[in-house]
Each structure stands twice: as C-alpha cells, then as structure tokens.
C-alpha cells in the first residue's frame, strides 16, 4: 500500500507580478479510465494500492489524491488506460463559454510557455458535431492565456509524448484534466515485436488477474504468439510494476512534476521485485517467428530468464505436475473460410485439456463463441471481455485429475 507523506511540499511558480504558492499535497479528483469490461480488475488494483473508490462507471473510476499520487498510479496499474488529474469543472452551454472558462485557468502553473501540448477528450452535446473543434477551442484558450501571461505561446499538435490536456464535455457540463499518462498505459512498454493480432498488455493482465492463478504454481501458455500472456504472468509473479518499463509519461512534462518523488517511487517498486520463481512458466508455439517475437519481448521486459520457450504444437507442450493453469488464446477465424478450418483446432484443445491438463484449471480466451462450442467441455465460468471491438469471453474449465467427486 502506498505510504502517504505527512509533510507539506510546495512548488513556487514565479509570474511577472507575484509568486504563487501551489500546495503539492492538495487532494483533487483523479479519474482512471479503462477499456470496456475491465472495471472489476481495475477496481481491485486501485483498492490494493490504498486508494478509495468514490464513483465509477463502465469505463472509469473516480478516486482522489495529489499530483504525486498520479505518478504512483501510473507506475503500478496494469489494467488502466489513463490517469487524469482534475483541474476545473464548469458549465458551458456554448463553445464561446468553453473558451472563456478554460482561459480563466492559470495554465502558467501547469506548463511551460516554451513547451508542447496535445488536446484530447470526449464530447457529446448539441453544440459540437466534431470533437476536434472543441479541442481547438481549448487549445486556443490555453495558448492565448500563456501568451497573455508569459509573452509566449506553447506549441501544440497531435504528439502525445509531452503535456496532454483532456476535456470531458457532456451536455453542458465540462471537466478539464491533465492527462498524466500521455500515451495509454495499457501499453506496458516492453512489446517490441508484435505477432499477428496480439492481446493488449492490459487485457492480458486483466484475464490473468481474474483467473484462479495463485502466482506460485505453473502457468502454461500454448499458442503463445508474441508472448504477452506469459510475460504478464511473469511480471505478476515477481511483482514488477509495469511503469518501470516506460521512460516517458505525461506527468513528466507538467510543472508540478518532481523528479525526486518519481525516482523514490521507482526505487521502492524496484526493491519489491523478486529475483526468481520456484515454478514453471512455459510458453510454446509451433511458429518460429512467434517465438522470436515472444523471446524479444520477454527480454525487453527483463523476464526472459523466468520463461521456458518451446517450439511445438500445443498438443505436445510440456505440462508439469499439477497444480497450475493452462492459458490459451487461439485464433478466432474472423475471415471467410477460416472458421471452418479452426473447428478442428478448438476440438483438439478440448482433447488436450482432457488428456494433458488433469488437475489444472484451463482457460480459453476467444472472440468466437461458435468455435468455443467445439471444445466439448462445459465452462465453469464465462467472463465477458472485449478484444478491441470484438465481443470476447474468457472461458474457465476445471480439469479434474480424477472424478469430480
């Protein structure tokens, strides 16, 4: 759990006429976003990190904390997309009012006049038909304010590697945030070689977190593809924070950023990492290209020494003595003619589970529920997910070593 500092840290912002004091320990609303159907796992993550859930919907969780807390969340969250730090909320029945209210914010307290910013957001009202127009109005208000106060306008554009501002404008209610993540943290920063259509890192982590895997028994990943499932399992097993593998976040380009605090959080996270594991994580694939990608990604995540890679058909994959889990993410057969060819594969997965997986818990993540019927086993749980826009399920099978009794 995060240790909350009791000291009051202040940041002095010098303007042309005065020195303004910003209390770095001021607690504000923090909104953490996620992909659809990820909310239960994200909720557990946020609570485990010591934060309260104030409000939630299907795509976000509202908590509260300091700007430093946003750094902590970006460092540790595995299933989130964005961490948004609240600046101001107001009513805007018209784009001109939006401009005026955004212009009132003391943007010189948050960004440099010689910096770079990008605007993104969600807009749903009768005044705006194109979100890009709202983004432009926000951008204009910010750069005009910076010109007025500092005599210089920051650059702006689509690059998400610098300061990012997020606008949420629904009906006439507007909230303005600093996007402290920058590029989405659903990307954990290690995947250098994707193979075919891999699961996102956050989705892979979410499926593992909701499974019955205890992080101390075997994790078998046949059909491993680019290795995302096996790598996320290894990261969980040694308790390595995903943010340690990224070298750039949105918060680093905000005036409130204190590099000493960030280095302290990183050091604490690094000290928690376990050196080794005493169980097997096995990733196999019959494609040499897939294994090349998986090994490269595992090496990038610095967990390649924890994973045993095998080139083999899934039916021949090594399965150590129970207990453990077998995780599979077979192809979905989305193109014409592919589904018929994959029926035999799904049937063989069912046979593999029955013959080789006794005493394990089996998992199949698939976006094709018709093919899932070919497995020939009754799923104990059918957990809803999306893989991008594909309606998907994580199917859980209890593979008894003897009789069910």
N, C-alpha and C positions, 0 to 999 in steps of 0.2 A: 504494500500500500504506500502511496505517495506520502512523504513526510512534509507537512505544511510548515513553512518557515514562520516564526513569530515576529521576526524583525520587519521593520518598515523600510523598504527600499524606495528611493525616489529618483526620478530622472529629471534633470533640468533642461528645458528647451528654451534657448535664447532667441527672442524675436527682436525686431528693430526697436521696440519701445519698452519691453519689460522682460523679466524672467518668469516663466510659468512653471509651476511645480506639478508634475504628474505623479500620482501615487501608484507605484507599480504593484502594490498589494490590493488595489481596488478590485473587488469581485464584480464581474459582469456576466451577462448571459453568454454561454458558449453553446453553439449548435453543432452537433456531429452528424453528418449525413452518411447514408449507406445505400447500397443497391436494394431493390425490392426483395423482400423475404429474408433479409439478413438481420433484421432488427433484433430477434431474440438473442442471437450470439453477440451482437454489439452491446446490447443491454448488459449481459453478463460481464463482458470485458470492462465496460465503464465502471460498473459497481465494484469489480475486483480491484480496480485501480484507485478506489477510495472516493469516487465521485457519486453524488446523488442524482437520481433521475427526477427532474422537475416536470417534464412533459415529454410526450413522444407521439409520433405518428408513424405511418408505414415506411417512411424514408428518412426519418431524422429523430434525434434525441436531444432534448434541451437539458443542459446542466448549467453549472456556474463555476466561475473560478477566475484567476488572474491571467494576465497575458503569459506568464511563465507556465501556467497550467496547460495552455495550449501547446507549448513545446513538449511537455510531458506526455500529453495525449498523442501528439503526432509521433513521438518516439515509440510508444508501446502498442498502439491499437493495430490489430491485424485485419479487422473486418470492416473498417471505416473507409469512406471516400474522402471526406473533407472535414476539417475542424475550423469553424467560423467563429470569430471573436466580434461580439456585438459593439457597434459604435453608436448608432442612434436609430430610433423608430419615430415615425411621424405619419400624419395623414396627408395624402397627395391626390386630390381628385383630378389633377391635370399635369401634364409634363412640365409646364412652367413652374408649378408649385414644387414639383420634384427638384428642379434645378435650384430654386431658391433655398429649399431646406438643406440640400446637400452642400450648397455654397456656404451655409452658416457654420458648418463643421470646421474646426481648427485643424485642417489637414496638415499644416506645418508641424503638428505634434506627432504625426504618424509617418511621414515620408520626407525624403529629401527633394529639394527643388530640382536637383540635377539627376534625379533617379528615373526609373522607368516603371510604368504601371500597366496593368491589364484589367479590364472590367468584364465581369461575367454575372450571370444571375438567372432568376426565374421571374417572369412577368405574365400575369393573367388578369387582364381587365379590359374595359371597353375603350380605353384611351389609346392603347398601344397595340398595333397589329403585328409589329416586328420587334422582338426583344432587342435587336441591335440598336434601334432608335433610342430606347431607354438607356442602354449602355452608353451611347454617345452623349446623352444629356447629362448623365452622371459624370462622365469624363470631362465634359466642358465645365461643369460646376467646380470640379476639383482643380483643374489646371488654371481656371480663372482665379480661384481663391489663392492658389500658390503664386501666381503672377502678381496679384494684389499685395500679398504679404511679403513675399521673398524677392519679387522682381524677376522671377524666372519660372518658366513652365516645365514640369517634368515631361519626358517623352511618354508616349503610350502606344499600344498596339496589341497584337494577339499573343505575344510571347508570354508564357505562364511561368517563367523562371525567376521573375522579380516580384515586386509588390503586386498583390492581387486584391481587388475590391469586389465584393459580392453584393448584389442588390436582390432583395426579395420584395416584389411588388404585386400584391394580390388585392383586387378591387381597389380600394383607396388607401390601403394600409401598406406602408413601406418600412422595411428594416434594412439598414446598411451594416455590412460586416467587413472586417478584414479576413480574407481567406488565408489563414496561417499555414495551410498545406502547400499551396501552389499546385503543382501537378498532383493529381489524385494519389492519395496514399494507399489506394487499392493495389497500386504497383509497389512492390517491396524493394525494388532496386537491384535485384540480382539477376533477373532474367535477360540474358544477352542473346540467346539463341532460341526463339520460339520454334515450335514444330507443329505444322498443320494449324489447328484451331484450339490452342490450349485454354484451360480454365484460367481465369484471373487469379492472382495470388490471394486476394481477399476471399473469393468464392471458395477456393481450395481450403483455406484456413477455416472458413465457416463450416464446411461439411465435416471437417475433422473434429472441430470443437463440439459439434452437436452429436457426434458419434459416441460410441461407448469405449473408444480407445482411451486407456489409462496413462499413456505416455511412459509406460515402463514394461510393456510387452510387445511382441513382434508386430511390425507394420509392414505388410506385403502389398506391393503396388505393381501387379502385372499390367501390361499395356501402358507403361509409364509415360510414353510420349516425351515431352520436354522436361519431365521430372517434377512438375510443380507440386503434386500431392506428396511425393516422398520428401522433397525439400522442405515443404511447410511442416511435415511431421517431424523432421529432424530439428528444425528451428524451435518447435514447441517442446521437443524432448529435452533440449539443452537450455531452454528458457532464454533464447536470444531475441531481443527486441527487434522488430522489423525495421524500425527507423535507423538503426545502426548501419544499415546498408545503403543509405541515401546520404548524399553530401549537399543537398540543396532543398530548402523548404521556403515557403512564402514568408514565414516569420523572420527569416534572416535578413529580409530587406525592409523591415519596419523599424522605425526609430526606437521603439520600446524593447527591441531585441538586446539581450545581454549575453554576450558570448560566454562569459564565465559561468552563468547559470546553465547554459546548454552543455558546456563541457562537463559540468558537475553531474548533470542528469545522465549523460553518456557514460561517464566513469562508473556511476552506480549501476547502470544497466550492464556494462561490460563485466563488472565484478560478480554479477549473478550468473553468468554463463557457465554451464557445466563443461568440464573438459572432455568427458566421454560418456558413453551409454553402455549398459550391460545387456542389451537385447539387440535383435536384428531389425534393421530397416533395409528391405530389399526392393529394388526397382528393376523390372525386366521389360524388354521389348524385343520383338523379332526384327526390328529395323535398326540397322547400324547407324543411320542418320539420326534417328530419335535418340539413341544412346549417346551419340556425340554431343547433341544439344543438351541432354539431361546432365551429362558429366560436366560440361562447361558451365551450366547454370549452378550446379551444386558447388563447383569450385568457386564461382563468383560469390555465393552465399557463405563460403568457408565451412561447408558441411559435407564436402565430398568424402572425407575420411570416415563419416558416420554411415554412409550408404553403400551397400553392396549392389553393384550393377551387373546384370546378366543379359546376354543376348540369347533369347529363347522365346519360343511360342509360349503363350500364357499357360497352356496346359502342362508345360514342363517346368514352370517356375518353381524355384526352391521354396518349400513351406516348412519352416522349423516346427518343433514340437509346440503344441498349444500352450498357453492361450495367445490371443492376438487378434488382429483384424486384417482382412483382405479388402483392399480398396481398388475398385476398377472403374474406369471412365471410358467405356467403349465408344466407338463412333455411333452417330445417330442415324446415318443413312438419309440425309436430308435431300440429296439429289435423286432425280428419277432413276429408278432401277437399282439403286444401292440398297434400299430396304430389304428387298427380296434376298439379296446376297448375304445380308447380315443376320437373317433369321437363324441360319445355322450357327453363326458365331455366338449369339445370345443363348441358344440351346446348349452349346458346348460350355459356356460359362456356368450354366446351371449344373451340368455334369461335373465340371471342375470343382465347384463348391461342394457337391455331394461326396465326391471321391477323395479330394485332397484337402478340403477345408474343415474336416471334422474337429470340433472343439473351438473353432474360430467364430467370429462374427463377420459375415460377409456384407459388403456394401457395393452397390452399383449406382453410379451417377449417370443418368441418361436423360436426353431430351426427346426420346421416342418411346411413349408408353405402350404402343402396339408391339414394338420389339421386346419390351420388358416382359410381356406375357410369355414369350418364347423361353424364358429362363426355366419355367416349370417348377418354381418354388414359390411358396406363399410368403410375401414380405411381412415382417412383424411391424415395421414402420414404413410409412411413405411420406417423406418430408419434402415439402414444396420449396423449390428454388426457381430462379431464372438463371440461365446462362446467356448473358446478353439479353436478347428479347425472346429467347426460346424457353417455353414453359418446360421445366425440368423437375425431376424427382431424385432424391437420394433414397434408394431402397435398401432396407436393412433386413438381413436374413440371419436367423440363429441356426448355426450348423452344428447340430448335436453330435458329440463323439459316440454316444450310444443311443439308447432310446430316449425319447423326450422325457419320459418319467425319470 
